[in-house]
Amino acid sequence: MRTLLRKPRVLTVAVLSAAVVLGLAACEGDGQSGIPTETPEPAATETVAEPIAEPEPAVTVGDVPGNPAAVAALQAWTDDYVGDGDIIGKCWMHERERAEEMYSEIDALLKAVQQPGVEGPDAVTWSAGGVDLSVSYNDIAAGYACPYVRMAGREDPDRIHTDEEVHHRVRRFVARAVGEPVHPDDTEERAPLVCPAREIWDPWGTGYPSLPPLAVDPDVPDLADLFGDLDTFDVSDSLVEPIGEEYTSVTIPMSEDGAGGDLVVLLMKGATGYCLGAVA
């Protein structure tokens, strides 16, 4: 009988001991609730870089209400102008000597660019003290605007629209036609040579302006067949004659299959230099 009575006590003690051990193990988490917890990882500290402010331009171009792209395009040129950038090389659409002359009056030009710009039919113009800087909408779309400069009362009127400028425009036109543009970007879309398609064309003073013929029908004689390449074309041999105040005729000697002939180009003065209106 004694043997049978002692065995349950041993089992009871063993069960109680196991329960105590389990209870202690369970209480190791937080020492209070008996619920195990894990030590949390320290939160990562996120480093936020301070934004770097863009440097203010040395000269700020005047605002053009509703046309921030115009401001940005002329600002790009102005930054190069005051920073000794290659503005002549970048402004290949203008005849080189004419560009150097236009951009020589530094103080006058910088004063003008800081004034508000005014939108016109073909260009945006910034003006001050008789100095006008006009940039075409195509230049604005390209993001870099090479202004055409006119200085009323500050230069010989004959130097505003020159024979050299006429030659340069005609040479660009022929160069495109023979597949040898003066610059890879010299396309009609990027740097138009043809006068805008508006009723502005009246070289003979009829009083009834019409659309420029080239704007209506851009097809011209096959200049590639007429000239072959630019090596056979010398625009300095051409005859430049004014037609009234606003138009100019350029007569270019040429030869087709050994037969002599002339190519006649009519140009019109515009806000950003000459444009071509007719070729015959």
C-alpha positions in Angstrom: 0.0 0.0 0.0 2.8 2.5 0.8 4.4 2.0 -2.5 1.3 2.7 -4.3 0.6 6.0 -2.3 4.1 7.5 -2.9 4.1 7.3 -6.7 1.4 10.0 -7.2 3.3 12.4 -4.9 6.4 12.1 -7.1 4.4 12.7 -10.2 2.7 15.7 -8.6 6.0 17.3 -7.6 7.4 16.7 -11.1 4.4 18.4 -12.7 4.6 21.3 -10.3 8.3 21.7 -11.0 7.7 21.7 -14.8 5.0 24.3 -14.4 7.3 26.5 -12.4 10.0 26.3 -15.0 7.6 27.0 -17.8 6.2 30.0 -15.9 9.7 31.4 -15.3 10.5 31.0 -19.0 7.4 32.7 -20.0 8.0 35.7 -17.7 11.4 36.4 -19.1 9.9 38.7 -21.9 8.9 41.8 -20.0 9.1 40.7 -16.4 5.5 41.6 -15.8 2.9 40.2 -18.2 4.6 37.0 -19.0 4.3 37.7 -22.7 7.5 37.2 -24.7 8.7 40.3 -26.4 11.5 41.0 -28.9 14.0 43.9 -28.7 13.0 46.3 -31.6 15.6 47.2 -34.1 16.5 51.0 -33.9 14.6 53.0 -36.5 16.8 53.9 -39.5 17.5 57.6 -39.7 16.6 59.0 -43.2 18.9 61.7 -44.4 17.2 64.3 -46.6 19.6 66.2 -48.9 19.1 69.9 -48.8 18.1 71.2 -52.3 20.8 73.0 -54.1 19.6 76.4 -55.2 20.2 77.3 -58.9 22.6 80.3 -59.2 20.9 83.5 -60.2 21.7 84.6 -63.8 24.1 87.6 -64.1 21.4 89.3 -66.2 17.8 88.4 -66.0 15.7 88.6 -69.1 12.4 90.5 -68.9 9.2 88.7 -68.6 6.8 87.9 -71.5 3.3 87.5 -70.1 2.0 84.1 -71.0 5.2 83.0 -72.8 7.8 81.7 -70.4 9.4 79.7 -73.2 10.4 83.0 -74.9 12.1 84.2 -71.7 14.0 80.9 -71.2 15.2 80.8 -74.9 16.6 84.4 -74.7 18.0 83.7 -71.2 20.1 80.9 -72.7 21.6 83.2 -75.2 22.0 86.0 -72.7 23.9 83.7 -70.3 26.3 82.8 -73.2 26.5 86.5 -74.1 27.7 87.6 -70.7 29.7 84.5 -70.1 31.7 84.6 -73.3 30.0 81.7 -74.9 30.2 81.0 -78.6 27.2 83.0 -79.6 28.4 83.6 -83.2 28.9 79.9 -83.8 25.5 79.1 -82.2 23.8 81.9 -84.2 24.7 80.5 -87.6 21.4 81.6 -89.1 22.7 85.2 -89.1 25.5 86.3 -91.4 28.7 86.2 -89.3 29.8 89.8 -89.8 26.3 91.1 -89.3 26.0 89.0 -86.1 29.3 90.4 -84.7 28.1 93.9 -85.5 24.6 93.3 -84.0 26.1 92.0 -80.7 28.8 94.6 -80.3 26.8 97.1 -78.2 27.0 95.1 -74.9 25.5 97.7 -72.5 22.7 98.6 -74.8 21.7 95.0 -75.5 21.8 94.0 -71.8 19.6 97.0 -70.9 17.1 96.0 -73.6 16.9 92.3 -72.7 15.9 93.2 -69.1 12.7 95.0 -70.3 9.4 93.1 -70.7 9.1 91.4 -74.0 6.3 92.1 -76.4 4.8 89.4 -78.7 4.3 90.2 -82.4 3.1 88.2 -85.4 6.5 86.7 -86.2 8.7 87.4 -83.2 9.0 88.5 -79.6 10.8 91.8 -79.1 12.6 93.3 -76.1 13.3 97.1 -76.4 15.1 99.9 -74.6 16.7 103.2 -75.8 16.0 102.6 -79.5 17.5 99.1 -79.4 15.2 96.2 -80.4 16.0 92.6 -80.0 13.6 90.3 -81.8 13.6 86.5 -81.7 11.6 84.2 -83.9 9.1 81.7 -82.5 11.1 78.9 -84.1 14.1 79.9 -82.1 11.9 80.0 -79.0 10.6 76.5 -79.8 14.3 75.3 -80.2 15.1 76.7 -76.7 17.9 79.0 -77.8 17.0 82.4 -79.3 19.5 84.3 -81.4 18.1 87.9 -81.4 18.0 90.0 -84.5 19.1 93.5 -83.4 18.0 96.8 -84.8 19.4 100.1 -83.3 17.3 103.0 -84.4 19.5 106.2 -84.5 22.6 104.2 -83.4 23.6 102.8 -86.8 23.5 103.4 -90.5 20.0 102.2 -91.7 21.8 100.6 -94.6 23.6 98.4 -92.0 20.4 97.0 -90.5 19.6 95.0 -93.6 22.8 94.5 -95.6 23.8 92.9 -98.9 25.9 90.4 -96.9 22.7 89.4 -95.0 20.9 88.9 -98.3 23.8 86.8 -99.6 23.8 84.7 -96.5 20.0 84.0 -96.7 20.2 83.1 -100.4 23.3 80.9 -99.8 21.4 79.0 -97.1 18.5 78.5 -99.4 20.7 77.1 -102.2 22.8 75.0 -99.7 19.7 73.3 -98.5 18.5 72.6 -102.0 21.8 70.9 -103.0 21.9 68.9 -99.8 24.8 70.8 -98.2 23.2 73.0 -95.4 25.4 75.5 -93.7 24.5 73.8 -90.4 23.0 70.4 -89.6 20.0 72.2 -88.0 19.4 74.5 -90.9 15.9 73.3 -91.9 12.8 75.2 -92.7 11.2 74.0 -89.5 14.1 75.0 -87.3 15.2 78.2 -89.1 12.6 79.4 -91.7 13.8 81.2 -94.8 10.4 81.5 -96.5 8.1 84.4 -95.6 5.1 83.6 -93.5 1.9 82.5 -95.2 0.0 85.7 -94.6 -1.3 88.4 -97.0 1.8 90.6 -96.7 3.4 90.2 -100.1 3.3 93.3 -102.4 6.8 94.0 -103.8 5.4 96.0 -106.7 3.3 98.3 -104.6 -0.1 97.4 -106.0 -1.9 98.0 -102.8 -3.3 94.5 -102.8 -1.0 92.3 -100.7 -1.2 88.6 -101.2 0.4 85.4 -99.9 4.1 85.1 -100.7 4.4 82.7 -103.7 7.0 80.5 -102.0 4.6 80.1 -99.0 1.9 78.9 -101.3 4.0 76.7 -103.6 7.5 75.8 -102.2 8.5 74.0 -105.4 11.3 75.9 -107.1 13.7 75.0 -110.0 15.9 72.0 -109.2 18.8 73.9 -107.8 20.8 70.7 -107.4 20.7 70.3 -111.2 21.4 74.0 -111.8 24.4 74.4 -109.4 25.5 70.8 -108.7 27.1 71.7 -105.4 28.0 74.8 -103.4 31.5 74.8 -105.0 29.8 76.0 -108.3 27.7 78.6 -106.5 29.2 82.0 -105.7 26.6 84.3 -104.3 29.0 87.2 -104.3 28.6 87.2 -108.1 24.9 88.1 -107.7 23.3 91.5 -108.2 21.4 92.9 -105.2 18.8 95.6 -106.0 16.3 97.2 -103.6 12.7 97.2 -104.6 11.2 100.1 -102.6 11.8 100.2 -98.9 10.9 96.6 -97.9 11.9 94.3 -100.7 15.1 93.3 -102.4 15.8 91.4 -105.6 18.8 89.1 -106.0 19.8 88.0 -109.5 22.2 85.1 -109.5 24.0 84.1 -112.7 23.8 80.3 -113.3 24.3 77.8 -116.0 22.2 74.8 -116.9 23.7 72.3 -119.4 26.1 75.0 -120.6 23.3 77.5 -121.3 23.5 80.8 -119.4 20.6 82.0 -117.3 19.7 83.8 -114.1 18.0 82.8 -110.9 16.0 85.6 -109.4 15.1 85.6 -105.7 12.8 88.2 -104.1 13.2 88.9 -100.4 11.3 90.9 -97.9 12.5 92.6 -94.7 11.1 91.2 -91.5 11.5 91.4 -87.7 14.3 88.8 -87.7 16.0 89.7 -91.0 15.1 88.9 -94.6 12.7 86.2 -95.7 12.3 84.7 -99.2 9.0 85.3 -100.9 9.6 84.2 -104.5 12.1 82.3 -106.7 12.1 82.3 -110.5 
